[in-house]
């Protein structure tokens, strides 16, 4: 279930709660809002929305779904967009939100939501560097340090060593 569907399901559940508390129990809008806050906590609809839905249900409305509106439909959390963003991200993990957004013709914030909320990613623009070097990589790095030391002296070798220390655990075998 994608993010848009989860949010819509939560809204519908809260509207059913308002409908049953309002119509069946006859509670006031303030009491209804308090029960929503108690039940749904941080995810409860705002006070204004609770009062608006309470009024509509009190006046006889029975549908909890939104009425159709004109305008461009939201394409944020569709499965196609999620798949396109996932493919781009997995192809090149160095891409930024903005670069992916330009490629798939979406807003950068939409791409961020897809990557963080739907795909569970934490960071997108970190350079992935292997933490443990293979024996061959370690030997090649040691060889480079000795070559630099022979040609340019101790200081150059030390600078090279320090600059590459961040990408590997040089002293571990």
N, C-alpha and C positions, 0 to 999 in steps of 0.2 A: 504494500500500500504506500503510495507516494505521499509527500508532504501536504499537498493540496487536499487530497482525499482525507487525510487524518484531521486536518484543521476543519474541514467541512463536517466530518462526522462528530467532532467535538461541539461544533456550533449547533448541529441538529439535536444532539443529546441535551444541551442546555435549553433549547427552545421547548423540547418535550417537557423538561422539568418545569419551566415557566408555565406551560399550558396546563399541566396537571395541578401544580400548586395554585395557580390563579383560578382556573375554571372549577376544578373538582373540590378544592378546599376553601376557596373563597378568600384567600389571604390578600392583603394589600400589597402594593408594589414594593414598599420598603421591606416588608417581611419576606417577600419573594426574593428580593435582591440579597438579603441577609442569608437566606437558605442557599442560594447559589454560591455565594462567597464561601460559606461553610463547606459545601459539598465539593466544589471544583477548585477552591483555593486560588492560586496564582493564574490558573487557566480560565477562571470565570469571566463571563462577558462583563463589560463595563456597566456601571450604574445606569447610564443613559440608555444603553441598549436593553437592559433588563426592564426599565420603565417603559420603553417603546414597545417591546414585545408584550409586556403585561397589558398595556392599553389596547393593542390590537386584538389580543385574545379575549379581553373583557368585552370588546365591541363585537365579538362573534366570529373572528377569524379562527379557522380550524387547521389550516395548512401551516406546517413548520418550515417548509422549504422556501427559499427566496423566490420572488416572482421574477419572471424573465425580464431582462433589461436589454436595451439596445447598446451597441458599442462593441468594441473589439473583445473577443473572449480571451481569457487568461491562458497563456500557453506555457506558464512557468514550469509546472511540475509534471509535464506529460512524460510518458515512458520514452518517447522518441528523443526528447531533449536530454533526458537523463542519460540515455545510451550514447548520444552524440558527445556529450560532455565527458563521459567516462572514457570513450574511445580516444578522444583528443588528449586527455590527461594521461592515460596509460601509454600513449605513443611518445609523449614528451613531458616528463614530470617537471621540467623547468618553466613551463608556460605559466604566465600570470593569469589572474581572473580576467583582466582586460583583454589579453591576447586570445583567450578561449572565447570570451564574449564576442569579440570581433569576428572570429571564425564561424561561430554558430548563429550570429546575428541576434544576440540577447543582451540584456543589461548585465554589467559586471556583478551587481548585487544578486541577480537571479542565478548566475553561475556560482557565486559564493554559497548561496543557499543550497543549491543542488549538491555541491561538493561536500559541504559541512553537514547538512541535515540528512540528505538522502543517501549519500555515499559514505558518510562517516569519516571524511578526511579531516586532518587537523591543520596541516600546513601544505601550501601548494608550491611555493617558490624557493624551497630549500634545495641546495645542491646535494644530491645524494653521493656520498663518498664512502667507499668501503672502510670499515673500521679495522679489520684485521687483514694484513697483507699476507699473500702466499709466500712461501719460501723464495720463489723465483723473484717476486716483486721486492722483497726485503733485500735479497742479495744484489739486485740491480740498483736499489737505492744506496746501499752501502758502497757499491762500486763507484757510483757517481760522486759520493762524498769524498772517497779517497782520490779520485781523479781530480776533482776541484782542489783538494788540499795540495796535491802535488804541483798543479799548475799555478794556482793563485794564492796559496798559503792558508794558514789556519783560520783567519778571519772570514774569508769567502766560504770555506767549508762549514764553519759554524753558522753563518747566515743561511746557507742552503739547508742545513740540518734543521735549524729552527723553523724555517718557512714550511718545511714538509712534516714537521712533528705534529702539527694540528690534524693532518689527514691520516695519520697512522699511529699505531702504538709501536714505535721504533724499537724500544728496548725489550719488547716481549718476543718470545719465540713462538 
